Amino acid sequence: MNRSFILDAVRTPIGRHRRALASVRPDDLAAAVVGAVRDRSPQLDPAGIDDVVFGNANGAGEENRDVARMAVLLAGLPESVPGTTVNRLCGSGMEAVVQAARAVETGDASLVVAGGVESMTRAPWVMAKTEEPFQRGGLALADTALGWRLVNPAMRDEWTVGLGEGAEILADEFGIGREAQDAFALRSHRLAHAAWEAGRFDDEVLKLPELDRDEGVRPQSSLEALAALRPVFRPEGTVTAGNASPLSDGAAALVIGDEAAAEAHGRPLARIVARAVVGVEPRRYGIGPVEAARKALARAGIGWSDLTAVELNEAYAAQALACLSQWPELDPAIVNRQGGAIAMGHPLGCSGARLAGTLVWQLHREGGYGLAALCIGVGQGIAMVLEAA
């Protein structure tokens, strides 16, 4: 088996729902980061890219015709470069990196661009076709930005629990109160702001004409302001807009190569060591990273104490804290040291690639091993272990 390396990682700033990136199509966001990794690696021949793999969780809107292939063409890559789009919901961007690494390791490819994209702002409304011709009335539109729509009636109710209710379920199960969730959210904002101020995102972020830094970070937030927000999903619940990740827009891309590609590039950042995916009860989807991370670490042959950094997607503070409670060996101080999705945002198909890229640049600066993990709606988890090259 070949070894797979990450040669570069770049992302757009993450835009808030209906704000700075609202006018930018998802295929254009994807093309921006694909073009960026080409421009940042002039030593690599674009015609030598064996595939482009992108994650996307929607697929019903402007990205509907295989957004990876659309990005190849829009970015000006040779028409000979293929592209494919994958969907593992919130884990789609990381799934793209996994598939790229697998292709390199098996010898099916030498150089692959992998990433993810989502414009939750521009996600369309959809309407199912009628069951009979010339139907009058009884028609309904469904918003495709997030969550269930056009649900199969054979699906059990416990399989189709809403994402926010799933976070409330974990808060109850693990005894995670409102104060702990708000404190975790505030930490995310403060660390993200500090990272931006210190220039720690400079290597990974492609500034766009519409936006030059993550739009959702609120350095002025406070526990008092967060405590004033009302619960969203239950009248007496604990999950609010302030301790949940916001709807967002963004894209990310990584260059994955074998040893020959890494030598030609001259600057490998990290090696992909191991990965894992697992299934869990759909209503407890938020706990998915727990076992996925354990499996990935076991496959890497290392333990929690060997890690330099961890990137855990913050879909909800309750969900992230539930996962952390199940990893007692992990030092929480190394988790999301540059903030997380509660502050920066969670553009679904992009986030897995964003986490991997952020982790790559941390390891490039600090060395050692790192782990990135995400929960996935409908009950899955995905995790990846990287090592600084």
VOVEXKE-15343 format. One record per residue (C-alpha): residue number from 0; residue in one letter; x negated, y, z. Coordinates in pm, whole numbers. Last residue first. Example, Ala and Ser with C-alpha at 12.3 -4.5 7.8 and 13.67 -1.06 7.14 Angstrom:
# VOVEXKE-15343
R seq type   east  north     up
R   1    S  -1367   -106    714
R   0    A  -1230   -450    780
END
This chain:
# VOVEXKE-15343
R seq type   east  north     up
R 388    A   -499   1523    782
R 387    A   -267   1597   1075
R 386    E    -47   1298   1146
R 385    L    324   1271   1073
R 384    V    602   1063   1228
R 383    M    953   1075   1080
R 382    A   1301   1044   1226
R 381    I   1657    989   1106
R 380    G   1982    940   1298
R 379    Q   2326    824   1195
R 378    G   2689    844   1308
R 377    V   2937   1008   1073
R 376    G   2734   1331   1095
R 375    I   2357   1303   1114
R 374    C   2121   1371   1403
R 373    L   1775   1491   1312
R 372    A   1415   1402   1392
R 371    A   1060   1531   1343
R 370    L    758   1377   1516
R 369    G    400   1499   1536
R 368    Y     54   1348   1565
R 367    G   -277   1522   1621
R 366    G   -416   1849   1492
R 365    E   -340   2204   1609
R 364    R   -322   2428   1304
R 363    H   -243   2164   1041
R 362    L    -16   1996   1295
R 361    Q    191   2311   1330
R 360    W    201   2352    951
R 359    V    330   1999    899
R 358    L    590   2034   1175
R 357    T    745   2336   1006
R 356    G    750   2147    678
R 355    A    913   1838    826
R 354    L   1175   2048   1002
R 353    R   1255   2240    684
R 352    A   1277   1919    482
R 351    G   1531   1780    727
R 350    S   1715   2114    737
R 349    C   1769   2169    365
R 348    G   2072   1949    304
R 347    L   2260   2099    599
R 346    P   2160   2465    605
R 345    H   2110   2471    983
R 344    G   2020   2813   1119
R 343    M   1717   2990   1261
R 342    A   1828   3047   1619
R 341    I   2037   2738   1693
R 340    A   1829   2558   1430
R 339    G   1507   2569   1625
R 338    G   1250   2785   1795
R 337    Q    877   2790   1730
R 336    R    794   2554   2017
R 335    N   1066   2320   1901
R 334    V    970   2044   2145
R 333    I    619   2056   2296
R 332    A    745   2190   2632
R 331    P    992   1902   2659
R 330    D    705   1662   2750
R 329    L    836   1329   2625
R 328    E    826   1023   2853
R 327    P   1182   1087   2971
R 326    W   1316   1049   2616
R 325    Q   1686    986   2679
R 324    S   1745   1327   2836
R 323    L   1591   1486   2528
R 322    C   1862   1335   2310
R 321    A   2143   1470   2527
R 320    L   1970   1809   2536
R 319    A   1969   1822   2154
R 318    Q   2337   1730   2131
R 317    A   2448   1974   2400
R 316    A   2243   2253   2240
R 315    Y   2419   2186   1912
R 314    A   2280   2101   1569
R 313    E   1937   2169   1716
R 312    N   1714   1961   1493
R 311    L   1426   1812   1688
R 310    E   1074   1915   1584
R 309    V    814   1757   1810
R 308    A    452   1862   1856
R 307    T    118   1721   1974
R 306    L    237   1366   2017
R 305    D     27   1088   2167
R 304    S    215   1097   2499
R 303    W    533    990   2324
R 302    G    377    665   2208
R 301    I    186    537   1905
R 300    G    189    236   1675
R 299    A    342    426   1384
R 298    R    617    165   1354
R 297    A    685    200   1726
R 296    L    697    579   1695
R 295    A    946    555   1407
R 294    K   1163    311   1597
R 293    R   1174    526   1909
R 292    A   1252    835   1701
R 291    A   1542    663   1524
R 290    E   1668    534   1859
R 289    V   1711    879   2009
R 288    P   1775   1071   1685
R 287    G   2130    929   1654
R 286    I   2256   1075   1983
R 285    G   2444   1350   1798
R 284    Y   2650   1099   1604
R 283    R   2837    996   1919
R 282    R   3178   1012   1746
R 281    P   3031    811   1457
R 280    E   2902    532   1685
R 279    V   2537    489   1591
R 278    G   2338    404   1278
R 277    V   1959    415   1247
R 276    V   1692    559   1018
R 275    A   1317    525   1058
R 274    R    990    682    948
R 273    A    617    618    967
R 272    V    273    769    905
R 271    I    318   1049    653
R 270    R    -25   1211    640
R 269    A    -76   1582    692
R 268    L   -209   1903    540
R 267    P   -394   1781    234
R 266    R   -616   2056     95
R 265    G   -830   1963   -204
R 264    H   -537   1925   -442
R 263    A   -731   1683   -660
R 262    E   -832   1482   -355
R 261    A   -476   1478   -227
R 260    A   -350   1368   -568
R 259    A   -597   1081   -572
R 258    E   -512    988   -214
R 257    D   -140    973   -289
R 256    G     88   1273   -306
R 255    I    384   1451   -151
R 254    V    444   1822   -218
R 253    L    706   1968     13
R 252    A   1012   2183    -60
R 251    A   1261   2386    142
R 250    A   1592   2560     71
R 249    G   1830   2795    249
R 248    D   2184   2900    343
R 247    S   2345   2884    687
R 246    L   2640   2788    906
R 245    P   2530   2856   1262
R 244    S   2366   2612   1507
R 243    A   2553   2580   1834
R 242    N   2488   2739   2174
R 241    G   2618   3085   2081
R 240    A   2917   2975   1875
R 239    T   3035   2795   2185
R 238    V   3027   2440   2324
R 237    T   3125   2413   2693
R 236    G   3489   2310   2683
R 235    E   3791   2432   2876
R 234    P   3995   2534   2571
R 233    R   3815   2272   2360
R 232    F   3639   2322   2025
R 231    V   3529   2684   2028
R 230    P   3443   2770   2388
R 229    R   3454   3145   2451
R 228    L   3146   3364   2451
R 227    A   3069   3574   2760
R 226    A   2807   3329   2887
R 225    L   2598   3389   2576
R 224    A   2588   3763   2638
R 223    E   2493   3715   3003
R 222    L   2229   3458   2917
R 221    S   2072   3709   2683
R 220    S   2031   3772   2312
R 219    Q   1815   4066   2198
R 218    P   1572   3846   2006
R 217    R   1859   3719   1787
R 216    V   1727   3495   1510
R 215    G   1996   3433   1247
R 214    E   1835   3607    951
R 213    D   1517   3406    918
R 212    R   1264   3632    748
R 211    D   1206   3804    411
R 210    L   1556   3818    266
R 209    E   1716   3932    -61
R 208    P   1398   3977   -264
R 207    L   1279   3643   -126
R 206    K    985   3573    104
R 205    L    856   3219     74
R 204    V    801   3091    427
R 203    E    552   2818    519
R 202    D    219   2993    561
R 201    D    358   3305    730
R 200    F    575   3117    978
R 199    R    324   3143   1264
R 198    G    282   3516   1211
R 197    A    284   3599   1583
R 196    E    601   3809   1553
R 195    W    775   3530   1366
R 194    A    676   3274   1627
R 193    A    787   3504   1910
R 192    H   1128   3550   1747
R 191    A   1170   3176   1703
R 190    L   1064   3115   2064
R 189    R   1309   3372   2200
R 188    H   1600   3249   1989
R 187    S   1549   2882   2074
R 186    R   1499   2956   2443
R 185    L   1830   3142   2447
R 184    A   2003   2837   2304
R 183    F   1851   2608   2568
R 182    A   1963   2847   2842
R 181    D   2315   2852   2694
R 180    Q   2333   2474   2690
R 179    A   2204   2443   3046
R 178    E   2456   2699   3169
R 177    R   2747   2531   2991
R 176    G   2687   2196   3155
R 175    I   2527   1878   3026
R 174    G   2661   1582   3224
R 173    F   2540   1317   2980
R 172    E   2877   1177   2876
R 171    D   3064   1506   2905
R 170    A   2813   1705   2700
R 169    L   2797   1414   2455
R 168    I   3173   1426   2397
R 167    E   3160   1806   2364
R 166    A   2900   1769   2088
R 165    G   3125   1520   1910
R 164    E   3410   1770   1941
R 163    G   3193   2017   1755
R 162    L   3119   1768   1477
R 161    G   3482   1672   1428
R 160    V   3591   1317   1510
R 159    T   3636   1115   1192
R 158    W   3518    773   1307
R 157    E   3724    782   1628
R 156    D   4037    838   1420
R 155    R   3978    521   1223
R 154    M   3917    558    848
R 153    A   4184    378    641
R 152    P   4351    713    568
R 151    N   4045    811    359
R 150    V   3972   1174    444
R 149    L   3993   1439    171
R 148    R   3780   1667    392
R 147    W   3553   1610    689
R 146    G   3281   1846    803
R 145    L   3120   2159    670
R 144    A   3123   2400    375
R 143    T   3362   2190    164
R 142    D   3678   2389    242
R 141    A   3985   2187    145
R 140    L   4276   2316    -67
R 139    A   4625   2175    -29
R 138    L   4904   2066   -262
R 137    G   5241   1953   -129
R 136    G   5428   2151   -389
R 135    R   5543   2040   -732
R 134    Q   5377   1740   -896
R 133    F   5364   1753  -1277
R 132    P   5218   1403  -1302
R 131    E   5188   1184   -990
R 130    E   4920   1124   -728
R 129    T   4788   1477   -767
R 128    K   4417   1544   -798
R 127    A   4247   1650   -478
R 126    M   4176   2019   -426
R 125    V   3838   2170   -357
R 124    W   3716   2496   -202
R 123    P   3358   2566   -290
R 122    A   3035   2581    -87
R 121    R   2889   2925   -165
R 120    T   2828   3027    196
R 119    M   2711   2679    292
R 118    S   2432   2715     40
R 117    E   2223   2406     91
R 116    V   1887   2285    -34
R 115    G   1643   2003     26
R 114    G   1291   1893    -40
R 113    A   1059   1656   -220
R 112    V    801   1720   -493
R 111    V    630   1399   -599
R 110    L    275   1310   -705
R 109    S    126    963   -750
R 108    A    442    767   -818
R 107    D    566    409   -831
R 106    G    256    297   -643
R 105    T    443    158   -345
R 104    E    310    427   -112
R 103    V    389    709   -353
R 102    A    748    597   -413
R 101    R    799    544    -39
R 100    A    666    891     37
R  99    A    911   1047   -211
R  98    Q   1199    848    -65
R  97    V   1111    955    288
R  96    V   1073   1320    183
R  95    A   1418   1310     20
R  94    E   1562   1145    331
R  93    M   1419   1436    530
R  92    G   1616   1682    320
R  91    S   1929   1467    334
R  90    G   1934   1419    712
R  89    C   2227   1657    769
R  88    L   2434   1462    511
R  87    R   2236   1161    388
R  86    N   2274   1271     27
R  85    V   2009   1232   -242
R  84    T   1941   1431   -559
R  83    T   1716   1315   -842
R  82    G   1469   1492  -1070
R  81    P   1260   1412  -1375
R  80    V    957   1606  -1505
R  79    S    936   1572  -1885
R  78    E   1120   1902  -1928
R  77    P    805   2073  -1804
R  76    L    857   2288  -1495
R  75    G   1015   2627  -1553
R  74    A   1172   2669  -1210
R  73    L   1521   2659  -1363
R  72    L   1449   2328  -1534
R  71    V   1308   2152  -1231
R  70    A   1572   2310  -1007
R  69    M   1852   2169  -1223
R  68    R   1693   1825  -1199
R  67    A   1690   1848   -820
R  66    V   2042   1998   -817
R  65    D   2193   1690   -978
R  64    R   2489   1841  -1169
R  63    N   2698   1960   -873
R  62    E   2466   2229   -735
R  61    E   2716   2506   -818
R  60    G   2978   2332   -610
R  59    A   3075   1980   -506
R  58    G   2730   1846   -423
R  57    N   2767   1910    -52
R  56    A   2496   1748    156
R  55    N   2194   1816    -63
R  54    G   1855   1648    -48
R  53    F   1605   1689   -327
R  52    V   1370   1449   -503
R  51    V   1143   1575   -782
R  50    D    960   1304   -974
R  49    D    629   1203  -1130
R  48    I    472   1547  -1120
R  47    G    177   1524  -1361
R  46    A    327   1776  -1605
R  45    P    298   2032  -1327
R  44    D    -83   1989  -1337
R  43    L   -224   2037   -988
R  42    Q   -509   2283   -934
R  41    P   -261   2571   -950
R  40    S   -113   2458   -617
R  39    R     65   2763   -472
R  38    D    237   2833   -804
R  37    R    379   2481   -826
R  36    V    488   2488   -462
R  35    A    659   2821   -526
R  34    G    842   2708   -839
R  33    V   1001   2424   -647
R  32    V   1081   2668   -365
R  31    A   1258   2915   -593
R  30    A   1426   2645   -803
R  29    A   1602   2511   -494
R  28    L   1733   2856   -405
R  27    D   1839   2904   -768
R  26    D   2027   2573   -765
R  25    P   2196   2684   -441
R  24    R   2320   3009   -601
R  23    V   2207   3335   -444
R  22    S   2471   3603   -378
R  21    A   2537   3490    -21
R  20    L   2165   3496     59
R  19    A   2177   3808    281
R  18    R   2509   3747    455
R  17    R   2805   3515    399
R  16    H   2667   3252    640
R  15    R   2333   3358    779
R  14    G   2023   3321    566
R  13    I   1726   3094    626
R  12    P   1396   3229    496
R  11    T   1293   3015    203
R  10    R   1076   2714    255
R   9    V    727   2590    178
R   8    A    525   2277    241
R   7    D    197   2169     80
R   6    L    -18   1860     33
R   5    I    182   1613    240
R   4    F      4   1280    217
R   3    S    111    926    136
R   2    R   -114    622    185
R   1    N   -115    352    -79
R   0    M      0      0      0
END
